[in-house]
């Protein structure tokens, strides 16, 4: 007969986990400190630490520096892969930005009719080369001149959206185990890719006014950093735009420690008066990533990479391995809209729309500490200590409002107690009503 010995820490963790799942220990409960748990259970401090580590790995608790360990809400409305409500039960989705315009359906019908009556339709069904055809790359290169990026079409590579572009770049410049520096709060897509690619993300301090160049330099002194991922224009989720001095300092550090820069310019169209992009300051080491998803349509999946010359062959090979080429119909639509002024017009519309929505958010949430840029499509709302973001997300979801918790954006072990509000998707009246419900949920807690 074989006797299976269950380690003490695991049996205690299982006991607490059972109580959490049964609701005996409700979400938001502050659990005993490590020392108190050790004393109550008659175990070593190290064993108590293992208990909480086991519960955290199971997604049942979260530790917050200086505050303690709390039972997480396990309804599924927080985290990196939140539940989605059926449309009938949804008032407003503030967890994802999907800006639309009333006339976009007509624009698409018109463009498709024109494509059907012009040129060689069969060419749209042919396989495109990795990175796109020369004429399409030239159209994007011309578009990028207004972003302060002046490169030949050969350095522009077309992708299936910004996420595809980011994956292509990371797979080309960072091997498993290598370090990529990111802000402590960063774009969730880079976190997902780092997990799949087994790249280590090193979080850097950041705040309402920007990234911390001193923290970046300290990291580069201590560890070999392969790349630095930066969102200089309208940081997601904090909304800051880096000033010229900060950009120059980041470039200086990248050159001194020979790091590659990955510049995410997805939302740059919302701040046309921003300082020059990092690519203009350091074209020899900067990958610029952009997209037409937010200014045209999220379903279009049209992105691009501006790659340094010395990396072109590697990135092209990565594109060939991942998708070979982008769909011909997508590139035909996007280059048509780039050429006939549709993109420029839509970007003006989006900028006006974002400012209008941001003004509403600032009016409704002004006294709650909302952090945002006046031209952005989102806001960052820190919560008071007595509220927990996962519980707030659950309660709002019960009223048909979806939001994102800070955990989605945190590259650190402990996420701040905050939620991000995406403002682009709902109708204006619905957005206003949803923000008022959020205001009441926070103020009355």
N, C-alpha and C positions, 0 to 999 in steps of 0.2 A: 504494500500500500504506500502511495506517494503522498507526502504531506506538503501542501502548498502554503508557504508562509507569506502572508500579505504584510508588506512594510507598514509600520505604524503610521507614517505620514499619509499613506494612501488610504488607509481605512478611515482616518479622521476626515480627509478630504472627501471621501465618498459619502460619509455621514452628512457633512455640511452641504454637499451638492444635492443630496436627496431632499434635504429640508428646503433648499432654495427652489428646486424644481417643483416641489409640492406647494410652494407659497407660504410655508411655515415661517420662513425668513424672507420677508418681502423685499422687493427692489428698493434700493435707496438706504437699506439698513447699513449702519456703520459697524463693521465687525471689530472684535477685540484687536488691540495691537498685537504685534508678533510676540512681545514679551508677555502680555496678558494671556494670550492663547497658550503659550508654553506653560505658564503657571497653572492655568485652569486644567489643562490636560495632563500635566505632569510629564512634559516632554522637553527636549532640549530646544533652545532658541533656533538652532539651525533646522530642526525638524519642523517647527512652526513655520519657518520661512518656506520650506518645501511644500507645506500644506497650501499656503496661499499661492505659491507658484503653480501648483497643480490646478487650483480652482481658476486662476487667471488664464491658464492655457486652455481650459475648457470653456472660456468665455463667460464665466459665471460671476466673477468679481473683477474689480479694477482698483489698482492702487494709485493714490494721488500723493505726490510729494508734499509732505507737511500737513496732510489732511487725514490720511489713513486709508483703509481698505473698505470698499463699499460693494454691496450686492448690486450687480448690473440688472437692468431691465432686459428680460430675455424674450420680449414680444417680437423682436425682429425688425423694429422700425428704426433702429440706429445701426451703427457699424458701417463697414465698407460695402456691404451688399444688402441694403435695406429692402424690406417688403414693399411691394407696390399695391396700392388699393385699386380695386376695380373702378372704372371711370364713373359709374353711377354713385359710388360712395365718396368720391373725391371732390373736395371743394377747390383746393389749390395745391399744385405740386411745386413747392419751393425748394425741392432737393436737386433739381436739374434744370439747367438753362436751355430752353428750346425756343428761341425767338422766332416768331412767324409774322407775316404781314398779310393783310386781307387779299392782296392781289397776286400773291405768289402762285396760286394754282393757275390763274390765267396766264401768267408769265411762262410757266412751264408748258402749258398747252401751245402757246404761240411759238415758243422755241422749238418744240418737237415737230410742229407742222413745218417750220422752216427747214429743219434738218431733213425732213422727209422729202422735201422738194428740191434740195440743193445737193450738188456734188455727188460723190460716190458713197452711197450708204454702206456698201459692202466693206469699205475701208474701216468703218466703225466697228465691224464685227471681227476684224483681223487682230491678231495678237500685237500689242504694242511692245516696244523694247523697254527694258528696265529703265525707269526714270522718265519715260515718255518720249514722244516724238519731238524733233527739233523745233517745229513751229509752235507747239504747245508750251514747251519750255521757254521759248522766247516771249510768249505772251505773258507768262508769269514773271519773267525777269523784268519786263517793262512795267508791270504792275508794282513790283517791289521798289522801283525807283522812288515812288512816293513814300516809301518807308525808310528812305535813306540808305538803301542797299543797291549798289551798282556793280553787277557782276555779269559776265557773259552767260548766255543761255546754257552752255555746257556745264556750268556749276549749279544749275537748278535741276532738281530731281523731283518728279511728281510722285505722290504717294496716295494711298487710300485713307486720307485724313491725317490729322496731327498725331494721333496716337500711333498710327502705323509709322509715321515719320520718326517719332521719338523711339519706338522700339528698334527701328532700323539703325538709328544713330548709336544707341546704347549697345546694341549687339556688335557694332563695328569698332567701338573704341574702348569697351570695358569687358574684361574677361571675368569669369566667376571668381569671387573672392576679392576683386578689386574694389576700391573705394570711390564713390561718387558723392560729392558734397551737395547738400540740398538745404533749404531753409527748414527750420524745425516744424513749420507748418507749410506744406507744399501741395502741389497738384496730386490728387490721388492716383492718377494714371502712372506716374513715375514710381510710386510705391508698388503697384501691381507688377510692373515690369521688372523692378529690382528683385522681387520675390521669385518670379519665374526664371530670370536670368542669373539668380544667385549672386547679385551684386550687392555690396554693402552700402547702405545709405548713411552718411555721417551728417547728423543734423547740426545746423548752425543757428545761433540766436537770431531772431528777427522780431520786429515790432511794428507799430503803426506807421513809422516813417521809413522802414526799409530793412534790408539785410544788414548784417554786422560784418563789415570788412575785417575788423580786428579779429573776430572769431574765426573768419576764414583763414587769415594768415596764420593764426595760432595752430589751426588744424593742419595746414600745409607744412608747417615746421615740424609737427609731431609725427605725421603719417604721410605715406605716399598717396597722393590724391590723383586719380586718373582724369577725372572730369568734374566740372562745376555746373550744376543745373540751375539756371537763373530765369526768373520771370520779371524782367525790368519794368515792363509796362503793365499796370493793373495786375498786381500780384493776386493770385487765387489761392487762399481766400481773403487775405487782409486788405487788398485793394490799393496798396501804395504803388507809386511810380518812382523808381530810383532817380535821383538827381544826377547831374553830370559828374559831380565829384565822386559819388559812390561808384558810378560806372567806370570811371578812370581808375579808381583804386582796385576794383575787381580785376580789370584787365592787367594792371601792373602786377598783381599777385599771381595771376595765371601765367604771365610771362616769366616771372621770377622762378616759379616752381614747375614750369613746363606742364601746365594743366590744359586740357581741352575745355572750351566753353560751349555749353549747350544752351542756346538762347531760345526761349519759348515766346514767340510773338503772336500767339493765337488771338489775343484781345487787343493788339496794338492799334487796330483800326478805330477803337473807341477813344484813343487819346492822340489825335493827329499832331498835337503840339508837344509831344514828348521829346526829350533829348535824343541825340543820335543813338541808334542801337549799338550794342556791343560789337556786332559784326563790322560796323563802320570803323570802330576803334581798333579791332584786332581781327581782320579778315583771315589772317593766316592760321588761326587756331579756333575760330568760332563756327559752329554749326548753327544756322538759323532755321528754326522750325515755324512754319505757318500753316494756315488752313483757311478755307472758304466756308467752313461749316457754320460758324457763328454769324458771319455777315450775310450769308445766303440761306443755307438750310443745313441743319444737323444731319439730315438723311443723305446729303449729297456725297459726303465722305471724300472730299477733295483736299489734299494737303500737299505740302512741298518742303523740301530740304534745300538750303543753300549750303554746300559743302566746300571746305577748303580744297584746293587743287590736289594736294598730296593725298587726300582721303577719297577721291572720287572713285577709284577702281574698287576699293574695299566696300564703300557704301553701295555702289552699283551691284556688286556681287551679292550683298545682303538683300537688296531689293529683288534680285532674281531668285534668291532662295526662298523668300517669304511669299511673293505674289507674282513674280515675273514682271507684270506690268499692270497699270491701272486700266479700268474699262474705257474703251474708246468713246462710248456715249457720254460718260461723265466728263471726260476731258473736252469733248466737243461742246457740251453745254457750258462748261465753265469758261473756256476760252472765248466763246461767243459772247457771254455776258461780260467778260473782261473788256472785250473789244468794243461793244456797243454802249458802254456806259452804265449797264445795269448794276454792276458791282459797286461802282462809285455812288450811284443813287441809293442803293440799298444800305451802304455804309452810312450815308448821311441820315437816312431814316432810322437806322439802329442807334446812332449817336443821340438823336433827338429823343428817341423812345427810352433809351437808358437813363438819360438825364431826368426825364419826366418821372420814371418809376423810382429813381433814386430820391428825387425830391419828396415823393409820397412816403417812402420808407423813412427818410430823415424826419419828416413831419410826425409820423405816427410813433416812431420809436426814439425820438430825440432824447428823452430823459432817461433812457435805459442803457446808454453807453454804446450805441451802434457805431461800429467802425466801418467806414466805407469811403470810396472815392466818388465825387459827384458825377462822374461819367461811367461808372461801372454798373454791371448787371447783378451785383450781389452785395450783401452786407454781412459783417461778422458781429455776432451779438454775444458778448460775455454774459454769463448768468451769475446771479448772486449765489453765495455759498450754500444757502439753504435749498437751492434747486439743483437737480442733477440733469445733465443734458439728455441722457438716455430716457429718463422718466418724462421729461418735457416732450421729447419727440414722440413717445408713446401716447401721451395725453392729447397732443395736437393731432396725431393720426386718427384717434378716435373721433375727432371732430372734422376729419376729412382734409387735414393739412399735413403735407409731408415736408420735413426739413432734414438737413444733414447735420449730424453731430460732429464735434471736433475730432473724434477718433479717426474719421475718414481722412483727415488732412495731416494728422500728427505723425512726424517721422521719429518722434521721441517715444520713450517707453510709456510715459504718462501724458495723456492728452489734457489740454486745458478744458475747463468747464464752460463750453460755449457751443453755439450752433451757427451754421451758415445758412443764410437765406438767399436762394436764387430767385431773382425778381422778374426774369424775362418771359416766362411761359404764360401765366394767367392773364385774362382780360383785366384791364385797369380796375374796374369796379370790384372784381373778385379779389384782386391783389389787395386793394384797400381793406376789404372786409377781413381777409386772412391776416393782414398785419395787425389789425385791431384786436383780433382774437389772440394773437401772439402777445400783444401788449398786455391784455388782461390776464393771460395765463402767467406772465412773469410778475406783474404788479400785485396780483392777488395771492401769490404763493406765500 
